[in-house]
Amino acid sequence: MSDTATDTLKEKDRSGDVVSGGHLVAKALKNEGVDTIFTLCGGHIIDIYDGCVDEGIRIVDFRHEQVAAHAADGYARQTGKLGCLVTTAGPGCTNAMTGMATAFRSESPVLHIGGQGALTQHKMGSLQDLPHVDIMAPITKFSAGVRSTERAGDMVSMAARECFAGAYGPSYLEIPRDVLDREVPLSSAVLPEPGKYRASVKSIGDPADIERLADLIVKAERPAILVGSQVWMSRGHQAAIDLVKDLNIACYMNGGARGMLPQTDSHYYNRTRRLAFQKADLLLIVGTPFDFRMGYGKRIREDLTLVQIDQSYSTVGKNRDVDLGIAGDPGAILSAVHAAVKGRVDNGSKGRDGWLKELRAAEEAATEKLMPLFLSDQSPIHPYRVAWELNEFLTEKTVYIGDGGDVVTISAQAVAPKGPGNWMDPGALGSLGVGTGFAVAAGLANPEKEILCYYGDGSFGMTAFDMETANRFGVPYIAVIGNNSSMNQIRYGQIAKYGDQRGNVGNKLGDVPFSKFAEMLGGYGEEVHEANQIQPALLRAREAVKTSGKSAVVNIWVDPNEYAPGTKNQTMYK
């Protein structure tokens, strides 16, 4: 809180003014730097809206709480600030659970404030009454109820603080309606002052370990680094960039870190991760766990030197032994290591050109192998061709969002975002339907950028109606659909297990001309059946969004019998 705001609060206090619980919540959110809340209207929470209007906090209301929750998550990812979701009780809370669980597995700092019936009606069967705190506890870092108006602001600060303790994640705070509506003297309200109730999260761990890691890097002949979503979420990407460039280290990017280096950078590698895991003598895993995406660490050669850096102590060494583990802020640690290496006469960088050339040759060979698929003219359209065309379409100011199963996996083979923060995907939970909320959030966070979301037809159908919300709030985007009329990632495994006759049970969808959906909302829509029409359709959609201020839909009909490699190998379940 600024000095002026503090003085104003003291003046009101001296005058004997009172404040409601909802207004205390809004004041606490403002102190946390929250400038936008994502919501769907509900009777239990309207006093928060009134407070937010007074505090200048933007209210963005959706048609479904799941999309609002994804938007709060997406806003946190795009801004690095606390994302805020406000829902009513009962179904308002349960509808948002998928979005909160997605934020939990993606380590995204989201504060979910939920309503509840009045304390005076506790256990009496009030409207929408559920044990929200208990329900949300397993998928949040902090879940609690506010039991007095005086503590409303204090509890918001407490819940927000937990979102940034160690690895980031969501918190849930339930506030009964009478607690929100009740007015109390300002003198009795507890409202922590910004900067006075948190410790720094920029820990570098043990300084001796920093020196030890510096030694390992200097001596390594074939080092490689994999940077994950934590590096972007904690805004440590520049430290990582400086380290890999100065020390000549092969860099692989995972999750939200994609786009940290452009594809043209000599230290950018994408298709040779398995090779690096097998041939490197030093491997740094920074800000990503040994989960299913990493083969639980089993794909990494046993006898290399393995270092893991993570915000969470409990993640370091989980599922796979490491030679050195450091818990702390990824960017701060990498900066400290870089500083330690700078003092050395020889930082080891000059002897690594041969190693990088070996990886580059393998990268080029892997790309060449994929080119027939990327440039395929087959009909129905090969999904790899769509991914290639999307990459050709992207600019430095395009945020790319992947929402689906195979569409995300396949596009990761071709799409190389051209800047930090320009890649968004569902994350480890594998949630379908994240795209619409992410698109709204990305547009609000980056009004100067173009937003493109590539959906599967299954995921588009889950949350697409909030495209109207994007239009209503002036953040139209380009929706591209890889339409195979199926839940295809599951369909492949089903066919492989049970044969063709039973392979299409429970996973086939109707043939829907989704372009008409955009037209219904006043935007541009186009159906694409031939590969050579993809790029022209994308360009027309871009121009239509600019001129109409409405979202566009390019519905691309892709071959339902083409699948991602991970789908064919069923590696996503192993």
C-alpha positions as CSV (number, residue, x, y, z in Angstrom):
1,M,0.0,0.0,0.0
2,S,1.4,3.4,-0.9
3,D,2.0,6.1,1.7
4,T,-0.9,8.1,0.3
5,A,-3.2,5.1,0.6
6,T,-2.0,4.4,4.1
7,D,-2.7,8.0,5.1
8,T,-6.2,7.9,3.5
9,L,-6.9,4.7,5.5
10,K,-5.8,6.4,8.7
11,E,-8.0,9.4,8.0
12,K,-11.0,7.2,7.5
13,D,-10.1,5.3,10.6
14,R,-10.0,8.5,12.7
15,S,-13.3,9.6,11.2
16,G,-14.9,6.4,12.5
17,D,-15.7,5.0,9.1
18,V,-16.6,1.4,8.7
19,V,-15.8,-1.1,5.9
20,S,-17.4,-4.3,4.7
21,G,-15.7,-7.7,4.4
22,G,-16.0,-7.5,0.7
23,H,-14.2,-4.2,0.6
24,L,-11.5,-5.5,2.9
25,V,-11.0,-8.4,0.4
26,A,-10.7,-5.9,-2.4
27,K,-8.2,-3.8,-0.5
28,A,-6.1,-6.9,0.2
29,L,-6.2,-8.0,-3.4
30,K,-5.1,-4.5,-4.5
31,N,-2.2,-4.8,-2.0
32,E,-1.2,-8.1,-3.7
33,G,-1.0,-6.3,-7.1
34,V,-4.2,-7.9,-8.4
35,D,-5.6,-5.8,-11.2
36,T,-8.1,-8.3,-12.6
37,I,-10.5,-10.9,-11.1
38,F,-12.0,-13.7,-13.2
39,T,-15.5,-14.7,-12.1
40,L,-19.0,-15.8,-12.9
41,C,-21.7,-13.8,-11.1
42,G,-23.1,-15.2,-7.9
43,G,-25.1,-13.9,-4.9
44,H,-22.6,-15.0,-2.3
45,I,-19.9,-12.8,-3.6
46,I,-21.4,-9.5,-4.9
47,D,-19.9,-7.4,-2.1
48,I,-16.4,-8.3,-3.5
49,Y,-17.4,-6.8,-6.8
50,D,-18.4,-3.5,-5.1
51,G,-15.1,-3.4,-3.4
52,C,-13.2,-4.1,-6.6
53,V,-15.0,-1.2,-8.3
54,D,-13.8,1.1,-5.6
55,E,-10.2,-0.3,-5.8
56,G,-10.0,-0.1,-9.6
57,I,-9.8,-3.9,-10.1
58,R,-11.2,-5.1,-13.4
59,I,-13.9,-7.7,-13.3
60,V,-14.1,-10.2,-16.1
61,D,-17.2,-12.4,-16.0
62,F,-17.5,-15.6,-17.9
63,R,-20.2,-18.0,-18.9
64,H,-18.7,-21.0,-17.0
65,E,-16.5,-21.1,-13.9
66,Q,-14.1,-23.7,-15.4
67,V,-13.1,-21.1,-18.1
68,A,-12.8,-18.4,-15.5
69,A,-10.5,-20.6,-13.5
70,H,-8.3,-21.4,-16.6
71,A,-8.2,-17.6,-17.3
72,A,-7.0,-16.9,-13.7
73,D,-4.3,-19.5,-14.2
74,G,-3.4,-18.2,-17.7
75,Y,-3.2,-14.6,-16.4
76,A,-0.8,-15.8,-13.7
77,R,1.4,-17.5,-16.3
78,Q,1.4,-14.5,-18.6
79,T,2.0,-11.8,-16.0
80,G,4.0,-13.6,-13.3
81,K,1.5,-12.1,-10.8
82,L,-1.2,-13.6,-8.6
83,G,-4.1,-14.8,-10.7
84,C,-7.5,-14.3,-8.9
85,L,-10.7,-16.3,-9.3
86,V,-13.9,-15.5,-7.5
87,T,-16.9,-17.9,-7.6
88,T,-20.1,-18.4,-5.7
89,A,-20.7,-21.4,-3.4
90,G,-21.7,-24.9,-4.4
91,P,-21.6,-25.4,-8.2
92,G,-19.6,-22.2,-8.6
93,C,-16.8,-23.9,-6.7
94,T,-17.1,-27.4,-8.1
95,N,-17.3,-26.0,-11.7
96,A,-14.0,-24.3,-11.1
97,M,-12.2,-27.4,-9.7
98,T,-10.7,-28.6,-13.1
99,G,-9.1,-25.1,-13.5
100,M,-7.8,-25.2,-10.0
101,A,-6.4,-28.7,-10.4
102,T,-4.8,-27.6,-13.6
103,A,-3.1,-24.7,-11.8
104,F,-2.0,-27.1,-9.0
105,R,-0.3,-29.5,-11.4
106,S,1.2,-26.6,-13.4
107,E,2.5,-24.8,-10.3
108,S,0.6,-21.6,-11.1
109,P,-0.2,-19.0,-8.4
110,V,-4.0,-18.6,-8.3
111,L,-6.1,-17.4,-5.4
112,H,-9.6,-18.8,-5.6
113,I,-12.1,-16.9,-3.4
114,G,-15.4,-18.8,-3.0
115,G,-18.6,-17.9,-1.3
116,Q,-20.6,-19.8,1.3
117,G,-23.9,-19.5,3.1
118,A,-24.0,-17.4,6.2
119,L,-22.4,-18.5,9.4
120,T,-25.7,-18.1,11.1
121,Q,-27.0,-20.9,8.8
122,H,-24.1,-23.2,9.3
123,K,-25.1,-26.9,8.9
124,M,-28.7,-25.9,8.3
125,G,-28.8,-26.7,4.6
126,S,-28.4,-23.2,3.2
127,L,-28.4,-22.6,-0.6
128,Q,-25.4,-24.1,-2.4
129,D,-23.8,-25.2,0.9
130,L,-20.9,-27.7,0.5
131,P,-17.7,-28.4,2.4
132,H,-15.7,-26.4,0.0
133,V,-12.6,-26.1,2.1
134,D,-12.4,-29.9,2.5
135,I,-13.1,-30.4,-1.2
136,M,-10.4,-28.0,-2.4
137,A,-7.7,-29.0,0.1
138,P,-6.1,-31.8,-2.0
139,I,-5.7,-29.6,-5.1
140,T,-4.4,-26.4,-3.4
141,K,-1.4,-25.4,-1.2
142,F,-3.7,-23.7,1.3
143,S,-7.4,-24.1,1.9
144,A,-9.3,-22.3,4.7
145,G,-12.4,-20.4,5.7
146,V,-12.7,-16.8,6.9
147,R,-14.7,-16.8,10.2
148,S,-14.7,-13.1,11.0
149,T,-15.0,-9.9,9.0
150,E,-12.0,-8.4,10.8
151,R,-9.8,-11.1,9.4
152,A,-11.0,-11.0,5.8
153,G,-8.1,-8.9,4.4
154,D,-5.6,-10.7,6.6
155,M,-6.7,-14.1,5.3
156,V,-6.5,-13.0,1.7
157,S,-2.9,-12.0,2.3
158,M,-2.2,-15.3,4.1
159,A,-3.6,-17.3,1.2
160,A,-1.8,-15.3,-1.4
161,R,1.5,-15.7,0.5
162,E,1.1,-19.5,0.3
163,C,0.8,-19.3,-3.5
164,F,4.4,-18.2,-3.7
165,A,5.9,-20.3,-0.9
166,G,8.4,-22.7,-2.6
167,A,7.0,-24.1,-5.8
168,Y,4.1,-21.8,-6.8
169,G,0.5,-23.1,-6.7
170,P,-3.1,-22.2,-5.9
171,S,-4.9,-21.4,-2.7
172,Y,-8.6,-21.5,-1.8
173,L,-10.4,-19.1,0.6
174,E,-14.0,-19.6,1.6
175,I,-15.9,-16.5,2.9
176,P,-19.4,-16.8,4.2
177,R,-21.9,-14.3,2.9
178,D,-22.5,-12.6,6.3
179,V,-18.8,-12.3,6.8
180,L,-18.5,-10.5,3.5
181,D,-21.5,-8.2,4.0
182,R,-20.9,-7.3,7.6
183,E,-19.3,-3.8,8.2
184,V,-16.7,-3.3,10.9
185,P,-14.7,-0.3,12.1
186,L,-11.4,0.1,10.1
187,S,-9.6,0.2,13.4
188,S,-10.6,-3.4,14.1
189,A,-9.7,-4.7,10.7
190,V,-6.4,-6.6,10.1
191,L,-4.8,-5.6,6.8
192,P,-1.1,-6.4,6.5
193,E,1.1,-3.8,4.8
194,P,2.8,-4.8,1.5
195,G,6.4,-5.7,2.0
196,K,6.1,-6.5,5.7
197,Y,4.7,-10.0,5.8
198,R,6.7,-12.0,3.4
199,A,10.2,-13.3,3.1
200,S,12.2,-13.1,-0.1
201,V,11.7,-16.2,-2.4
202,K,14.9,-15.6,-4.3
203,S,16.9,-18.1,-2.4
204,I,20.1,-19.6,-3.9
205,G,20.3,-22.5,-1.4
206,D,23.7,-23.4,0.1
207,P,26.5,-21.1,-1.3
208,A,28.8,-24.1,-1.2
209,D,26.6,-25.9,-3.6
210,I,26.7,-22.9,-6.0
211,E,30.5,-23.2,-6.1
212,R,30.3,-27.0,-6.5
213,L,27.9,-26.6,-9.5
214,A,30.2,-24.0,-11.0
215,D,33.1,-26.5,-10.8
216,L,31.0,-29.2,-12.5
217,I,30.0,-26.9,-15.3
218,V,33.6,-25.7,-15.9
219,K,34.9,-29.2,-16.1
220,A,32.1,-30.7,-18.2
221,E,32.9,-31.5,-21.9
222,R,29.3,-32.3,-22.9
223,P,26.9,-30.3,-20.7
224,A,23.2,-29.9,-21.4
225,I,20.4,-28.1,-19.6
226,L,16.7,-28.6,-19.6
227,V,14.7,-25.6,-18.4
228,G,11.0,-26.1,-17.4
229,S,8.0,-24.0,-16.6
230,Q,9.3,-22.8,-13.2
231,V,12.0,-20.8,-15.0
232,W,9.4,-18.8,-16.9
233,M,6.9,-18.6,-14.0
234,S,9.6,-17.2,-11.7
235,R,10.9,-14.9,-14.5
236,G,14.3,-16.5,-14.3
237,H,14.5,-17.0,-18.1
238,Q,17.1,-14.2,-18.7
239,A,19.5,-15.7,-16.2
240,A,19.2,-19.0,-18.0
241,I,19.7,-17.4,-21.4
242,D,22.8,-15.6,-20.1
243,L,24.2,-18.8,-18.7
244,V,23.8,-21.0,-21.7
245,K,25.1,-18.4,-24.1
246,D,28.2,-17.4,-22.1
247,L,29.1,-21.0,-21.2
248,N,28.2,-22.6,-24.5
249,I,25.6,-25.1,-23.2
250,A,23.0,-27.0,-25.2
251,C,19.6,-25.8,-24.0
252,Y,16.3,-27.7,-24.2
253,M,13.1,-26.0,-23.2
254,N,10.0,-27.7,-21.6
255,G,6.5,-26.5,-20.9
256,G,6.2,-22.7,-20.3
257,A,9.9,-22.2,-20.9
258,R,9.4,-22.8,-24.6
259,G,10.2,-19.7,-26.5
260,M,12.9,-18.6,-24.1
261,L,15.4,-19.0,-26.9
262,P,14.4,-18.4,-30.6
263,Q,14.8,-21.3,-33.0
264,T,17.6,-19.4,-34.7
265,D,19.8,-19.4,-31.6
266,S,22.9,-21.7,-31.8
267,H,22.1,-23.0,-28.3
268,Y,18.5,-23.9,-29.1
269,Y,17.8,-27.6,-29.3
270,N,14.5,-29.5,-29.5
271,R,14.6,-32.8,-31.3
272,T,17.7,-34.4,-29.7
273,R,16.7,-34.4,-26.0
274,R,16.9,-38.2,-25.8
275,L,20.4,-38.2,-27.4
276,A,21.5,-35.5,-24.9
277,F,20.2,-37.5,-22.0
278,Q,22.2,-40.5,-23.2
279,K,25.5,-38.8,-24.2
280,A,25.9,-35.7,-22.0
281,D,28.4,-35.9,-19.1
282,L,26.6,-33.2,-17.1
283,L,22.9,-32.6,-17.2
284,L,21.1,-29.8,-15.4
285,I,17.3,-30.2,-14.9
286,V,15.9,-26.8,-13.9
287,G,12.3,-26.2,-12.8
288,T,10.7,-29.4,-14.0
289,P,9.9,-32.6,-12.2
290,F,10.9,-36.2,-13.0
291,D,7.2,-37.0,-13.9
292,F,5.7,-38.9,-16.8
293,R,6.9,-36.3,-19.3
294,M,10.5,-37.1,-18.2
295,G,10.0,-40.9,-18.1
296,Y,10.3,-40.5,-14.3
297,G,14.0,-39.9,-14.9
298,K,14.6,-43.3,-16.3
299,R,15.5,-42.0,-19.8
300,I,18.6,-40.3,-18.4
301,R,21.8,-42.3,-18.5
302,E,22.7,-43.6,-15.1
303,D,26.4,-42.7,-15.1
304,L,26.3,-39.0,-16.0
305,T,26.4,-36.2,-13.5
306,L,22.8,-35.1,-12.8
307,V,22.0,-31.8,-11.1
308,Q,18.4,-30.8,-10.3
309,I,17.3,-27.3,-9.4
310,D,13.8,-26.7,-8.2
311,Q,11.7,-24.4,-6.1
312,S,10.3,-27.3,-4.1
313,Y,12.6,-29.2,-1.8
314,S,10.3,-32.3,-2.1
315,T,10.7,-32.4,-5.9
316,V,14.5,-32.6,-5.9
317,G,15.5,-36.2,-6.2
318,K,12.0,-37.5,-6.5
319,N,11.7,-40.6,-8.7
320,R,15.4,-40.4,-9.6
321,D,18.6,-40.0,-7.6
322,V,20.6,-36.9,-8.4
323,D,24.3,-36.0,-7.8
324,L,23.5,-32.5,-6.7
325,G,20.2,-31.0,-5.7
326,I,19.5,-27.3,-5.0
327,A,16.2,-26.0,-3.8
328,G,15.5,-22.4,-4.4
329,D,14.7,-19.8,-7.1
330,P,15.8,-21.0,-10.5
331,G,16.8,-17.7,-11.9
332,A,18.7,-16.6,-8.7
333,I,20.5,-19.9,-8.6
334,L,21.6,-19.8,-12.3
335,S,22.7,-16.1,-11.8
336,A,24.8,-17.1,-8.8
337,V,26.4,-20.0,-10.6
338,H,27.1,-17.8,-13.6
339,A,28.7,-15.2,-11.4
340,A,30.8,-17.9,-9.7
341,V,32.0,-19.2,-13.1
342,K,32.9,-15.7,-14.4
343,G,35.7,-15.6,-11.9
344,R,37.4,-18.6,-13.5
345,V,40.3,-18.3,-16.0
346,D,38.7,-21.0,-18.2
347,N,34.9,-21.5,-18.0
348,G,35.0,-24.5,-20.3
349,S,33.0,-23.0,-23.1
350,K,35.7,-23.1,-25.8
351,G,36.0,-26.9,-25.8
352,R,32.3,-27.6,-26.4
353,D,31.9,-26.7,-30.1
354,G,32.3,-30.3,-31.2
355,W,29.6,-31.4,-28.8
356,L,27.2,-28.8,-30.0
357,K,28.0,-29.6,-33.7
358,E,27.2,-33.3,-33.0
359,L,23.8,-32.3,-31.5
360,R,23.1,-29.8,-34.3
361,A,23.8,-32.5,-37.0
362,A,21.3,-34.8,-35.2
363,E,18.8,-32.0,-35.0
364,E,19.0,-31.4,-38.7
365,A,18.7,-35.1,-39.5
366,A,15.6,-35.4,-37.3
367,T,14.0,-32.3,-38.9
368,E,14.8,-33.7,-42.4
369,K,13.1,-36.9,-41.5
370,L,9.9,-35.0,-40.5
371,M,9.8,-32.7,-43.5
372,P,7.7,-35.1,-45.7
373,L,5.0,-35.0,-43.0
374,F,5.4,-31.2,-42.5
375,L,4.9,-30.6,-46.2
376,S,2.5,-33.4,-46.9
377,D,-0.3,-32.5,-49.5
378,Q,-2.4,-35.5,-48.6
379,S,-6.1,-35.3,-48.2
380,P,-7.5,-35.5,-45.6
381,I,-4.9,-33.1,-44.3
382,H,-2.0,-34.5,-42.3
383,P,-2.0,-33.0,-38.8
384,Y,1.8,-32.5,-39.1
385,R,1.1,-30.2,-42.0
386,V,-1.2,-28.1,-39.9
387,A,1.5,-27.7,-37.2
388,W,4.1,-26.7,-39.8
389,E,1.8,-24.1,-41.3
390,L,1.0,-22.7,-37.8
391,N,4.7,-22.3,-37.1
392,E,5.1,-20.5,-40.4
393,F,2.2,-18.2,-39.5
394,L,3.5,-17.1,-36.0
395,T,5.2,-13.8,-35.4
396,E,7.2,-12.5,-32.5
397,K,4.0,-11.0,-31.1
398,T,1.9,-14.2,-31.3
399,V,1.0,-16.1,-28.2
400,Y,0.5,-19.7,-29.2
401,I,-1.9,-21.8,-27.1
402,G,-2.3,-25.6,-27.5
403,D,-5.6,-27.2,-26.2
404,G,-6.1,-30.8,-26.8
405,G,-4.4,-34.2,-26.9
406,D,-2.6,-35.0,-30.1
407,V,-2.8,-31.4,-31.3
408,V,-0.5,-30.3,-28.5
409,T,1.9,-33.2,-28.9
410,I,2.1,-32.8,-32.6
411,S,2.4,-29.1,-32.7
412,A,5.3,-29.3,-30.2
413,Q,7.1,-31.1,-33.0
414,A,6.9,-28.0,-35.3
415,V,5.8,-24.9,-33.4
416,A,8.8,-22.9,-32.0
417,P,7.4,-19.8,-30.3
418,K,9.4,-16.7,-31.1
419,G,9.6,-15.2,-27.6
420,P,9.4,-15.9,-23.9
421,G,5.8,-16.5,-22.7
422,N,4.6,-17.1,-26.2
423,W,3.7,-20.8,-25.5
424,M,0.9,-22.1,-23.3
425,D,-0.4,-25.6,-22.9
426,P,-2.5,-27.6,-20.4
427,G,0.5,-28.8,-18.4
428,A,0.8,-32.1,-16.4
429,L,-2.9,-32.5,-15.7
430,G,-3.6,-32.8,-19.4
431,S,-6.8,-30.8,-19.1
432,L,-8.9,-30.3,-22.2
433,G,-10.7,-27.0,-22.5
434,V,-8.0,-24.7,-21.2
435,G,-7.6,-22.8,-24.4
436,T,-10.5,-20.3,-24.3
437,G,-9.7,-19.1,-20.8
438,F,-6.0,-18.9,-21.6
439,A,-6.8,-16.9,-24.8
440,V,-8.9,-14.3,-22.8
441,A,-6.2,-14.1,-20.2
442,A,-3.4,-13.7,-22.7
443,G,-5.3,-11.0,-24.6
444,L,-5.9,-9.1,-21.4
445,A,-2.3,-9.4,-20.2
446,N,-0.8,-8.6,-23.6
447,P,-3.1,-6.1,-25.5
448,E,-0.3,-5.6,-28.0
449,K,0.0,-9.3,-29.0
450,E,-1.9,-11.6,-31.3
451,I,-3.4,-14.6,-29.6
452,L,-3.8,-18.0,-31.5
453,C,-5.3,-21.1,-29.9
454,Y,-5.0,-24.4,-31.6
455,Y,-7.8,-26.7,-30.4
456,G,-8.7,-30.3,-31.0
457,D,-12.4,-30.5,-31.9
458,G,-13.1,-32.2,-28.7
459,S,-11.5,-29.5,-26.5
460,F,-13.1,-26.7,-28.5
461,G,-16.5,-28.1,-27.8
462,M,-15.9,-28.0,-24.1
463,T,-15.5,-24.3,-23.5
464,A,-15.9,-22.5,-26.8
465,F,-19.0,-20.5,-25.7
466,D,-16.7,-18.2,-23.7
467,M,-15.4,-17.0,-27.1
468,E,-18.2,-14.5,-26.6
469,T,-16.5,-13.4,-23.4
470,A,-13.3,-12.7,-25.4
471,N,-15.3,-10.6,-27.9
472,R,-17.2,-8.8,-25.1
473,F,-14.0,-7.7,-23.4
474,G,-12.2,-6.7,-26.5
475,V,-9.7,-9.5,-26.7
476,P,-10.7,-11.4,-29.9
477,Y,-8.4,-14.2,-30.9
478,I,-7.8,-16.7,-33.7
479,A,-9.1,-20.2,-33.0
480,V,-7.7,-22.9,-35.2
481,I,-9.3,-26.4,-34.9
482,G,-7.7,-29.6,-36.0
483,N,-11.0,-31.4,-36.6
484,N,-10.9,-35.2,-36.9
485,S,-14.4,-35.7,-35.3
486,S,-12.8,-37.9,-32.6
487,M,-11.1,-37.9,-29.2
488,N,-8.2,-39.3,-31.2
489,Q,-5.5,-39.7,-28.6
490,I,-7.7,-42.2,-26.8
491,R,-9.1,-43.7,-30.0
492,Y,-5.7,-45.0,-31.1
493,G,-5.1,-46.9,-27.9
494,Q,-8.6,-48.3,-27.9
495,I,-8.2,-49.6,-31.5
496,A,-4.8,-51.1,-30.7
497,K,-6.2,-52.9,-27.6
498,Y,-9.7,-54.0,-28.8
499,G,-9.5,-53.9,-32.6
500,D,-11.4,-51.8,-35.2
501,Q,-14.9,-53.1,-34.4
502,R,-14.7,-51.8,-30.8
503,G,-12.1,-49.1,-31.3
504,N,-14.6,-46.3,-32.1
505,V,-16.8,-46.8,-29.0
506,G,-17.0,-43.7,-26.8
507,N,-14.6,-41.6,-28.7
508,K,-16.3,-40.5,-32.0
509,L,-17.7,-37.1,-32.3
510,G,-20.0,-35.5,-34.9
511,D,-18.8,-33.7,-38.0
512,V,-19.3,-30.1,-37.0
513,P,-18.6,-27.1,-39.2
514,F,-17.2,-25.0,-36.4
515,S,-16.7,-22.0,-38.7
516,K,-20.3,-21.2,-38.3
517,F,-19.8,-20.7,-34.5
518,A,-17.6,-17.7,-35.2
519,E,-20.1,-16.3,-37.6
520,M,-22.9,-16.7,-35.0
521,L,-20.8,-14.4,-32.7
522,G,-20.2,-11.9,-35.4
523,G,-16.8,-13.0,-36.5
524,Y,-15.1,-14.7,-39.4
525,G,-15.2,-18.5,-40.0
526,E,-13.7,-20.7,-42.7
527,E,-13.6,-24.4,-43.4
528,V,-10.4,-25.8,-44.8
529,H,-10.2,-29.2,-46.6
530,E,-6.9,-28.9,-48.5
531,A,-3.4,-28.4,-47.2
532,N,-2.6,-25.5,-49.6
533,Q,-5.5,-23.5,-48.2
534,I,-4.3,-23.5,-44.6
535,Q,-2.0,-20.5,-44.8
536,P,-4.4,-18.3,-46.9
537,A,-7.2,-19.1,-44.4
538,L,-5.0,-18.1,-41.4
539,L,-4.0,-14.8,-43.1
540,R,-7.7,-14.1,-43.7
541,A,-8.5,-14.9,-40.1
542,R,-5.8,-12.6,-38.9
543,E,-7.0,-9.7,-41.0
544,A,-10.7,-10.3,-40.0
545,V,-9.8,-10.2,-36.2
546,K,-8.0,-6.9,-36.7
547,T,-10.8,-5.3,-38.7
548,S,-13.9,-6.7,-37.0
549,G,-12.7,-6.9,-33.4
550,K,-14.3,-10.4,-33.2
551,S,-12.7,-13.8,-32.9
552,A,-12.2,-16.0,-35.9
553,V,-12.4,-19.7,-36.4
554,V,-10.5,-21.7,-38.9
555,N,-11.8,-25.3,-38.9
556,I,-9.3,-27.6,-40.5
557,W,-10.3,-31.1,-41.4
558,V,-7.5,-33.4,-40.5
559,D,-6.9,-37.2,-41.1
560,P,-8.4,-39.1,-38.2
561,N,-6.0,-42.0,-38.8
562,E,-2.8,-40.0,-38.1
563,Y,-1.5,-39.8,-34.6
564,A,1.3,-38.3,-32.5
565,P,4.3,-40.6,-31.8
566,G,3.6,-40.5,-28.1
567,T,0.0,-41.7,-28.8
568,K,1.2,-44.6,-30.9
569,N,3.8,-45.5,-28.3
570,Q,1.3,-44.9,-25.5
571,T,4.1,-43.1,-23.6
572,M,1.8,-40.6,-22.0
573,Y,0.4,-43.3,-19.7
574,K,3.7,-45.0,-18.8
